[in-house]
Amino acid sequence: MTDGDPNGSDCGGCDLGRRSFLLNGAIAAAALAGLGADAYALPVRWVRAIAERRQEVTYPIPAADGVSIDKDTEVILARSGHSLYAFMLSCPHQNTALKWFASDNRFQCPRHKSLYSADGTFIEGRATRSMDRFAVHRAGGHVVVNLDKVFEEDQDAAGWKGAFLTV
C-alpha cells in the first residue's frame, strides 16, 4: 500500500487506467511481434476490442476517385467513379490490414496476397469473400459511416451490394 491510494494503486501521479494499460500492452506486443518478417501484416481486429470506438464517423465526400485510410477507426473510404464505399481495414480472410495499390486500382492483402477490386469485390487469393462494407449515408457534403453495421457479402449479399453512396 502507498500513501496516495488506500488500495495500493498509486503510481506516482500517472494516469494509468485499465483501458490505457491494455492499449499500451497491445502496442508493446505489436512492437515485439514486429521483429519478425510478417510485421507489416499484423492482425488489426484484436486492438479494436481494447480501444474505445465511436458508433459513427463522418468524412468529407472526396471530390475525385481515390482511397483514404483511417487507421484509428479502421475504415477505408474509397471513391470509384460515381460510387463511394466504406470498407473495413482488415482482410476478411485473416484480419490483416489491407493495402491500396493505386497504379493497379485494387486492394491486396499483404499476408496471403488476396486481391480485391476498387469496389471491394474479391478477385483471387485465399479469401473466400469480398471486402466487408460498412453501412453509409449522406449528410450534406459528408458521408457518415456506421461502424456498428458491417455487411459481409456471403452473409447478406443484398445488404453488401447496397452499402455505398452514389456521388
Residue frames as a rotation matrix with the C-alpha (Angstrom) as fourth column:
MET 1
0.590 0.807 0.000 0.00
0.807 -0.590 0.000 0.00
0.000 0.000 -1.000 0.00
THR 2
-0.508 -0.740 0.441 1.22
0.730 -0.641 -0.237 3.50
0.458 0.201 0.866 -0.76
ASP 3
-0.760 0.134 -0.636 0.49
0.407 -0.665 -0.626 6.86
-0.506 -0.735 0.451 0.78
GLY 4
-0.879 0.346 -0.328 -1.60
-0.468 -0.761 0.449 8.23
-0.095 0.548 0.831 -2.12
ASP 5
-0.080 0.866 -0.493 -4.19
-0.755 0.270 0.598 5.47
0.651 0.420 0.632 -2.52
PRO 6
-0.020 0.107 0.994 -5.58
-0.911 0.407 -0.062 3.15
-0.412 -0.907 0.089 0.17
ASN 7
0.904 0.380 0.199 -5.89
-0.260 0.855 -0.450 0.36
-0.340 0.354 0.871 -2.43
GLY 8
0.158 -0.946 0.282 -2.18
0.104 0.300 0.948 0.49
-0.982 -0.120 0.145 -3.19
SER 9
0.403 0.044 0.914 -2.59
0.871 0.288 -0.398 1.56
-0.281 0.957 0.078 -6.82
ASP 10
0.834 -0.177 -0.523 -0.79
-0.189 -0.981 0.030 4.90
-0.519 0.074 -0.852 -6.66
CYS 11
0.494 -0.688 0.532 1.81
0.861 0.474 -0.186 5.06
-0.124 0.549 0.826 -9.40
GLY 12
-0.399 -0.767 -0.503 3.35
0.713 -0.604 0.356 8.40
-0.577 -0.216 0.788 -8.61
GLY 13
-0.223 0.382 -0.897 0.80
-0.229 -0.915 -0.333 10.61
-0.947 0.131 0.292 -10.32
CYS 14
-0.977 -0.102 -0.185 0.43
-0.201 0.181 0.963 8.71
-0.065 0.978 -0.197 -13.59
ASP 15
-0.084 0.996 -0.040 -3.00
-0.844 -0.092 -0.529 8.24
-0.530 -0.011 0.848 -15.12
LEU 16
-0.850 -0.316 -0.421 -2.93
-0.492 0.761 0.423 4.53
0.187 0.567 -0.803 -15.94
GLY 17
0.083 0.941 0.329 -6.49
-0.894 0.216 -0.392 3.31
-0.440 -0.261 0.859 -16.30
ARG 18
0.072 0.022 0.997 -7.35
0.027 0.999 -0.024 -0.24
-0.997 0.028 0.071 -17.34
ARG 19
0.890 0.349 0.295 -8.07
0.296 0.050 -0.954 0.74
-0.347 0.936 -0.059 -20.95
SER 20
0.696 -0.699 -0.167 -4.83
-0.708 -0.628 -0.323 2.70
0.121 0.343 -0.932 -21.25
PHE 21
-0.055 -0.718 0.694 -2.88
-0.704 0.521 0.483 -0.16
-0.708 -0.462 -0.534 -19.68
LEU 22
0.284 0.238 0.929 -4.36
0.308 0.895 -0.323 -2.71
-0.908 0.378 0.180 -22.12
LEU 23
0.996 0.080 0.025 -3.86
0.053 -0.363 -0.930 -0.47
-0.066 0.928 -0.366 -25.13
ASN 24
0.397 -0.918 -0.010 -0.22
-0.916 -0.397 0.054 0.14
-0.053 -0.012 -0.999 -24.20
GLY 25
-0.089 -0.377 0.922 0.21
-0.356 0.876 0.324 -3.62
-0.930 -0.300 -0.212 -23.73
ALA 26
0.681 0.413 0.605 -1.24
0.406 0.474 -0.781 -4.26
-0.610 0.777 0.155 -27.18
ILE 27
0.897 -0.405 -0.177 1.11
-0.417 -0.645 -0.640 -1.70
0.145 0.648 -0.748 -28.70
ALA 28
0.055 -0.913 0.404 4.07
-0.904 0.126 0.409 -3.29
-0.424 -0.388 -0.818 -26.92
ALA 29
0.136 0.061 0.989 3.05
0.078 0.994 -0.072 -6.76
-0.988 0.087 0.130 -28.14
ALA 30
0.946 0.235 0.223 2.78
0.242 -0.059 -0.968 -5.45
-0.214 0.970 -0.113 -31.70
ALA 31
0.601 -0.791 -0.116 6.23
-0.797 -0.582 -0.159 -3.87
0.058 0.189 -0.980 -31.41
LEU 32
-0.149 -0.657 0.739 7.71
-0.620 0.644 0.447 -7.15
-0.770 -0.392 -0.504 -30.20
ALA 33
0.408 0.374 0.833 5.94
0.372 0.765 -0.525 -9.09
-0.834 0.524 0.173 -32.93
GLY 34
0.942 -0.012 -0.336 7.33
-0.271 -0.619 -0.737 -6.55
-0.199 0.785 -0.586 -35.39
LEU 35
0.026 -0.995 0.099 10.73
-0.725 0.049 0.687 -8.14
-0.688 -0.090 -0.720 -35.05
GLY 36
-0.128 -0.009 0.992 9.55
0.343 0.938 0.053 -10.96
-0.931 0.347 -0.117 -37.34
ALA 37
-0.919 -0.306 0.249 9.28
0.304 -0.147 0.941 -10.98
-0.251 0.941 0.229 -41.12
ASP 38
-0.332 0.878 0.346 5.49
0.787 0.055 0.615 -10.56
0.521 0.476 -0.709 -41.12
ALA 39
-0.639 0.031 -0.768 5.47
0.607 -0.593 -0.529 -7.36
-0.472 -0.804 0.361 -39.03
TYR 40
-0.925 0.273 -0.265 3.74
-0.371 -0.800 0.471 -5.43
-0.084 0.534 0.841 -41.82
ALA 41
-0.410 0.782 -0.469 0.84
-0.313 0.362 0.878 -7.90
0.857 0.507 0.097 -41.76
LEU 42
-0.996 0.049 -0.081 -0.29
0.092 0.315 -0.945 -7.96
-0.021 -0.948 -0.318 -38.13
PRO 43
-0.252 0.968 -0.003 -3.99
0.878 0.230 0.420 -8.53
0.407 0.103 -0.907 -37.39
VAL 44
-0.776 -0.009 0.631 -5.93
-0.077 -0.991 -0.109 -5.33
0.626 -0.133 0.768 -36.68
ARG 45
0.162 0.987 -0.009 -9.15
-0.080 0.022 0.997 -6.54
0.984 -0.160 0.083 -35.02
TRP 46
0.162 -0.075 -0.984 -7.65
0.864 0.493 0.105 -7.53
0.477 -0.867 0.144 -31.65
VAL 47
-0.880 -0.458 -0.124 -6.70
0.464 -0.779 -0.422 -3.91
0.097 -0.429 0.898 -30.96
ARG 48
-0.477 0.777 0.410 -10.29
-0.210 -0.554 0.805 -2.80
0.853 0.298 0.428 -31.67
ALA 49
0.332 0.640 -0.693 -11.57
0.527 0.483 0.699 -4.72
0.782 -0.597 -0.177 -28.64
ILE 50
-0.200 -0.509 -0.837 -9.26
0.976 -0.181 -0.123 -2.67
-0.089 -0.842 0.532 -26.43
ALA 51
-0.966 -0.244 0.084 -9.63
0.254 -0.953 0.162 0.77
0.041 0.178 0.983 -27.99
GLU 52
-0.296 0.888 -0.351 -12.71
0.239 -0.287 -0.928 2.88
-0.925 -0.359 -0.127 -27.45
ARG 53
-0.790 0.078 0.608 -14.89
0.612 0.049 0.789 3.07
0.031 0.996 -0.087 -30.57
ARG 54
-0.604 0.676 -0.422 -17.44
-0.519 -0.736 -0.435 5.55
-0.604 -0.044 0.796 -31.78
GLN 55
-0.017 0.694 0.720 -20.61
0.334 0.682 -0.650 4.25
-0.943 0.229 -0.243 -33.41
GLU 56
0.786 0.268 0.557 -20.41
0.611 -0.201 -0.766 6.64
-0.093 0.942 -0.322 -36.38
VAL 57
-0.237 -0.845 -0.480 -17.66
0.443 -0.533 0.721 8.60
-0.865 -0.042 0.501 -38.05
THR 58
0.821 0.570 -0.026 -18.04
0.301 -0.471 -0.829 11.35
-0.485 0.673 -0.559 -40.65
TYR 59
-0.367 -0.920 0.133 -15.77
0.586 -0.117 0.802 12.18
-0.723 0.373 0.582 -43.58
PRO 60
-0.054 0.296 -0.954 -15.97
-0.614 -0.763 -0.202 14.79
-0.788 0.574 0.223 -46.36
ILE 61
0.762 0.311 0.568 -17.11
0.253 0.664 -0.703 13.28
-0.596 0.679 0.428 -49.65
PRO 62
-0.297 -0.954 0.036 -13.97
0.372 -0.081 0.925 13.00
-0.879 0.289 0.379 -51.82
ALA 63
0.262 0.355 -0.897 -14.00
-0.554 -0.706 -0.441 15.18
-0.790 0.612 0.012 -54.93
ALA 64
0.122 -0.319 -0.940 -12.16
-0.951 0.235 -0.203 12.62
0.286 0.918 -0.275 -57.07
ASP 65
0.826 0.119 -0.552 -11.50
-0.098 0.993 0.067 8.91
0.556 -0.001 0.831 -57.35
GLY 66
-0.273 -0.957 0.101 -9.12
-0.440 0.031 -0.897 7.51
0.856 -0.289 -0.430 -54.78
VAL 67
0.444 0.302 -0.844 -8.75
0.500 0.698 0.513 5.86
0.744 -0.649 0.159 -51.40
SER 68
-0.150 -0.502 0.852 -8.12
-0.674 -0.578 -0.459 7.21
0.723 -0.643 -0.251 -47.92
ILE 69
0.047 0.049 -0.998 -7.39
0.463 0.884 0.065 5.03
0.885 -0.465 0.019 -44.90
ASP 70
0.248 0.094 0.964 -8.33
-0.759 -0.600 0.253 5.99
0.602 -0.795 -0.077 -41.35
LYS 71
-0.400 -0.524 -0.752 -6.20
0.010 0.818 -0.575 3.66
0.916 -0.238 -0.322 -39.22
ASP 72
-0.886 0.058 0.461 -7.72
-0.459 -0.259 -0.850 4.97
0.070 -0.964 0.256 -35.97
THR 73
-0.039 0.954 0.297 -11.21
-0.810 0.143 -0.568 3.76
-0.585 -0.263 0.767 -36.85
GLU 74
-0.660 -0.345 0.667 -10.03
0.027 0.877 0.480 1.01
-0.751 0.335 -0.569 -39.26
VAL 75
0.524 0.849 0.069 -12.03
0.240 -0.070 -0.968 2.45
-0.817 0.524 -0.240 -42.17
ILE 76
-0.758 -0.583 0.294 -11.08
0.451 -0.142 0.881 2.56
-0.472 0.800 0.371 -45.82
LEU 77
0.318 0.808 -0.496 -13.03
0.009 -0.525 -0.851 5.21
-0.948 0.266 -0.174 -47.74
ALA 78
-0.689 -0.570 0.448 -12.93
0.379 0.244 0.893 4.57
-0.618 0.785 0.048 -51.48
ARG 79
0.322 0.730 -0.602 -14.41
-0.368 -0.490 -0.791 6.57
-0.872 0.476 0.111 -54.35
SER 80
-0.754 -0.448 0.481 -14.57
0.250 0.481 0.840 4.88
-0.607 0.754 -0.251 -57.73
GLY 81
-0.650 0.536 0.538 -16.49
0.542 -0.169 0.823 6.63
0.532 0.827 -0.181 -60.49
HIS 82
-0.283 0.650 0.706 -19.76
-0.499 -0.728 0.470 7.81
0.819 -0.219 0.530 -59.02
SER 83
0.659 0.492 -0.569 -19.71
0.162 0.646 0.746 5.32
0.734 -0.584 0.346 -56.15
LEU 84
-0.169 -0.653 0.738 -18.39
-0.748 -0.402 -0.527 5.80
0.641 -0.641 -0.421 -52.61
TYR 85
0.511 0.245 -0.824 -17.66
0.169 0.911 0.376 2.85
0.843 -0.331 0.425 -50.32
ALA 86
0.146 -0.497 0.856 -16.54
-0.961 -0.277 0.003 2.42
0.235 -0.823 -0.518 -46.71
PHE 87
0.442 -0.102 -0.891 -14.69
-0.086 0.984 -0.155 -0.82
0.893 0.145 0.427 -46.06
MET 88
0.949 -0.301 0.100 -13.22
-0.035 0.214 0.976 -2.48
-0.315 -0.930 0.192 -43.00
LEU 89
0.369 -0.897 -0.243 -9.46
-0.926 -0.378 -0.007 -2.09
-0.085 0.227 -0.970 -43.00
SER 90
-0.360 -0.577 0.733 -8.90
-0.602 0.744 0.291 -5.79
-0.713 -0.337 -0.615 -42.38
CYS 91
-0.636 0.042 -0.771 -8.92
-0.646 0.517 0.561 -8.60
0.422 0.855 -0.302 -44.91
PRO 92
0.379 0.873 0.308 -11.88
-0.916 0.306 0.259 -10.95
0.132 -0.380 0.916 -44.39
HIS 93
0.397 -0.280 -0.874 -9.54
-0.127 0.927 -0.354 -13.95
0.909 0.252 0.333 -44.61
GLN 94
0.168 -0.400 -0.901 -7.34
0.880 0.472 -0.046 -13.45
0.444 -0.785 0.432 -41.53
ASN 95
0.844 0.412 -0.344 -7.92
0.533 -0.720 0.444 -9.83
-0.064 -0.558 -0.828 -40.48
THR 96
-0.240 -0.963 -0.123 -4.69
0.863 -0.269 0.428 -8.38
-0.446 -0.003 0.895 -41.84
ALA 97
0.178 0.262 -0.949 -4.66
-0.035 -0.962 -0.272 -4.68
-0.983 0.082 -0.162 -42.76
LEU 98
0.526 0.121 0.842 -5.28
0.789 0.301 -0.536 -4.31
-0.318 0.946 0.063 -46.50
LYS 99
-0.437 -0.688 -0.580 -3.17
0.233 -0.709 0.666 -2.14
-0.869 0.156 0.470 -48.80
TRP 100
0.757 0.646 -0.096 -4.30
0.146 -0.310 -0.939 0.00
-0.637 0.697 -0.329 -51.74
PHE 101
-0.437 -0.846 0.307 -2.32
0.541 0.026 0.841 -0.07
-0.719 0.533 0.446 -54.97
ALA 102
0.234 0.577 -0.783 -3.42
-0.201 -0.759 -0.619 2.99
-0.951 0.302 -0.061 -56.95
SER 103
-0.505 -0.516 -0.692 -1.38
-0.763 -0.109 0.638 2.03
-0.404 0.850 -0.339 -60.03
ASP 104
-0.980 0.163 -0.117 -3.37
0.094 0.888 0.451 -1.24
0.178 0.430 -0.885 -60.31
ASN 105
-0.399 0.868 0.295 -6.65
-0.786 -0.490 0.378 0.22
0.472 -0.081 0.878 -58.96
ARG 106
0.368 0.483 -0.795 -7.01
0.000 0.855 0.519 -2.64
0.930 -0.191 0.315 -56.47
PHE 107
0.455 -0.196 0.869 -6.60
-0.890 -0.110 0.442 -3.70
0.009 -0.974 -0.225 -52.85
GLN 108
0.193 -0.411 -0.891 -4.31
-0.163 0.882 -0.442 -6.50
0.968 0.230 0.103 -51.74
CYS 109
0.974 0.020 0.227 -3.78
-0.226 0.232 0.946 -8.42
-0.034 -0.973 0.230 -48.52
PRO 110
0.250 -0.962 -0.112 -0.04
-0.901 -0.189 -0.391 -8.42
0.355 0.198 -0.914 -47.79
ARG 111
-0.094 -0.285 0.954 -0.20
-0.749 0.651 0.121 -11.72
-0.655 -0.704 -0.275 -45.89
HIS 112
-0.213 0.073 0.974 -1.73
0.273 0.962 -0.012 -14.13
-0.938 0.263 -0.224 -48.41
LYS 113
-0.913 -0.355 -0.200 -1.98
-0.037 -0.418 0.908 -11.89
-0.406 0.836 0.368 -51.49
SER 114
-0.104 0.937 0.333 -5.78
0.897 0.233 -0.377 -11.91
-0.431 0.260 -0.864 -51.88
LEU 115
-0.969 -0.217 0.122 -6.82
0.248 -0.805 0.540 -9.30
-0.019 0.553 0.833 -54.45
TYR 116
-0.031 0.972 -0.234 -9.92
0.782 -0.122 -0.612 -7.06
-0.623 -0.202 -0.756 -54.47
SER 117
-0.183 0.063 0.981 -11.25
0.819 -0.542 0.188 -4.57
0.544 0.838 0.048 -56.99
ALA 118
-0.873 -0.198 0.447 -11.85
0.027 -0.932 -0.361 -0.89
0.488 -0.303 0.819 -56.14
ASP 119
-0.017 0.939 0.344 -15.45
-0.708 -0.254 0.659 -1.71
0.706 -0.232 0.669 -55.12
GLY 120
-0.211 -0.189 0.959 -14.19
-0.938 0.313 -0.145 -4.41
-0.273 -0.931 -0.244 -52.72
THR 121
0.811 0.554 -0.185 -15.16
-0.584 0.756 -0.295 -7.37
-0.024 0.347 0.937 -54.89
PHE 122
0.243 -0.706 0.665 -12.95
-0.258 0.614 0.746 -10.44
-0.935 -0.353 -0.033 -54.36
ILE 123
0.420 -0.205 -0.884 -10.77
-0.907 -0.051 -0.419 -11.22
0.041 0.977 -0.207 -57.41
GLU 124
0.534 -0.303 -0.789 -8.44
-0.013 0.930 -0.366 -14.03
0.845 0.206 0.493 -56.33
GLY 125
-0.429 -0.769 0.475 -6.42
-0.625 -0.128 -0.770 -15.42
0.653 -0.627 -0.425 -53.43
ARG 126
-0.868 -0.015 -0.497 -7.09
0.281 0.810 -0.515 -17.27
0.410 -0.586 -0.699 -50.18
ALA 127
-0.759 0.649 0.050 -10.02
-0.474 -0.498 -0.726 -15.11
-0.446 -0.575 0.686 -49.07
THR 128
-0.765 0.544 0.346 -13.46
0.618 0.771 0.152 -16.60
-0.184 0.330 -0.926 -49.62
ARG 129
0.407 0.912 0.054 -15.49
0.897 -0.388 -0.212 -13.40
-0.173 0.134 -0.976 -49.92
SER 130
0.178 -0.246 0.953 -15.28
0.485 -0.820 -0.302 -9.74
0.856 0.516 -0.026 -50.87
MET 131
-0.849 -0.522 0.081 -14.14
0.237 -0.513 -0.825 -6.97
0.472 -0.681 0.560 -48.51
ASP 132
-0.176 0.794 -0.582 -16.56
0.981 0.092 -0.171 -6.16
-0.082 -0.601 -0.795 -45.69
ARG 133
-0.511 0.107 0.853 -18.53
0.318 -0.898 0.304 -2.93
0.798 0.427 0.425 -46.20
PHE 134
-0.812 0.291 -0.506 -19.87
0.409 -0.335 -0.849 -0.53
-0.416 -0.896 0.153 -43.59
ALA 135
0.254 0.926 0.278 -23.36
0.967 -0.234 -0.104 0.98
-0.031 0.295 -0.955 -43.86
VAL 136
-0.827 -0.533 -0.179 -23.11
0.509 -0.845 0.161 4.57
-0.237 0.043 0.971 -45.11
HIS 137
0.386 0.885 0.262 -25.40
0.918 -0.342 -0.199 7.55
-0.086 0.317 -0.944 -45.62
ARG 138
-0.380 -0.481 0.790 -25.03
0.635 -0.757 -0.156 11.12
0.673 0.442 0.593 -46.81
ALA 139
0.401 0.425 -0.812 -25.22
0.826 -0.551 0.120 14.17
-0.396 -0.718 -0.572 -44.54
GLY 140
0.759 -0.117 -0.640 -24.79
-0.281 -0.946 -0.161 17.25
-0.587 0.302 -0.751 -46.75
GLY 141
0.584 -0.638 -0.502 -21.30
-0.679 -0.044 -0.733 17.14
0.445 0.769 -0.459 -48.25
HIS 142
-0.408 -0.722 0.559 -20.23
-0.908 0.382 -0.170 14.34
-0.091 -0.577 -0.811 -45.92
VAL 143
0.079 0.366 -0.927 -20.50
-0.269 0.903 0.334 10.58
0.960 0.223 0.170 -45.74
VAL 144
0.076 0.029 0.997 -21.46
-0.996 0.041 0.075 9.07
-0.039 -0.999 0.032 -42.38
VAL 145
-0.299 -0.290 -0.909 -20.06
-0.364 0.915 -0.173 5.58
0.882 0.279 -0.379 -41.73
ASN 146
0.619 0.553 0.558 -21.89
-0.757 0.230 0.612 3.38
0.210 -0.801 0.560 -39.23
LEU 147
-0.388 -0.918 -0.083 -19.11
-0.829 0.387 -0.403 1.40
0.403 -0.087 -0.911 -37.53
ASP 148
-0.520 0.257 0.814 -21.61
-0.548 0.630 -0.549 -0.96
-0.655 -0.732 -0.187 -35.90
LYS 149
0.619 0.759 0.204 -23.24
-0.254 0.439 -0.862 -2.09
-0.743 0.482 0.464 -39.17
VAL 150
-0.473 -0.830 -0.295 -20.95
-0.693 0.143 0.707 -4.26
-0.545 0.539 -0.643 -41.29
PHE 151
0.709 0.689 -0.149 -22.08
-0.609 0.492 -0.623 -6.20
-0.356 0.532 0.768 -44.33
GLU 152
-0.478 -0.771 0.422 -20.34
-0.382 0.615 0.690 -9.44
-0.791 0.169 -0.588 -45.25
GLU 153
-0.431 0.286 -0.856 -21.02
-0.900 -0.073 0.429 -10.49
0.060 0.955 0.289 -48.83
ASP 154
-0.752 0.084 -0.654 -21.59
-0.093 0.968 0.231 -14.16
0.653 0.235 -0.720 -48.00
GLN 155
-0.802 0.458 -0.384 -23.96
0.539 0.275 -0.796 -13.42
-0.259 -0.846 -0.467 -45.08
ASP 156
0.235 0.860 -0.454 -26.05
0.420 -0.511 -0.750 -10.57
-0.876 -0.014 -0.481 -46.56
ALA 157
-0.482 -0.488 0.728 -25.46
0.836 -0.008 0.549 -10.23
-0.262 0.873 0.412 -50.30
ALA 158
0.304 0.682 0.666 -28.26
0.799 -0.563 0.211 -7.68
0.518 0.468 -0.716 -50.79
GLY 159
0.907 -0.015 -0.421 -27.07
0.294 -0.694 0.658 -5.52
-0.302 -0.720 -0.625 -47.88
TRP 160
-0.039 -0.999 -0.017 -23.49
0.520 -0.035 0.854 -5.72
-0.853 0.024 0.521 -49.15
LYS 161
-0.356 -0.063 0.932 -24.47
0.930 -0.126 0.346 -4.70
0.096 0.990 0.104 -52.68
GLY 162
0.524 0.689 0.500 -26.45
0.607 -0.714 0.349 -1.72
0.598 0.121 -0.793 -51.33
ALA 163
0.645 -0.317 -0.695 -23.76
0.600 -0.352 0.718 -0.45
-0.473 -0.880 -0.037 -48.96
PHE 164
-0.563 -0.782 0.267 -22.48
0.811 -0.460 0.362 2.51
-0.160 0.420 0.893 -50.99
LEU 165
0.175 0.557 -0.812 -23.36
0.199 -0.827 -0.525 6.08
-0.964 -0.070 -0.255 -51.95
THR 166
0.229 -0.087 0.969 -23.86
0.968 -0.085 -0.236 7.47
0.103 0.993 0.065 -55.43
VAL 167
0.103 -0.303 -0.947 -21.89
0.424 -0.848 0.318 10.72
-0.900 -0.434 0.042 -55.73
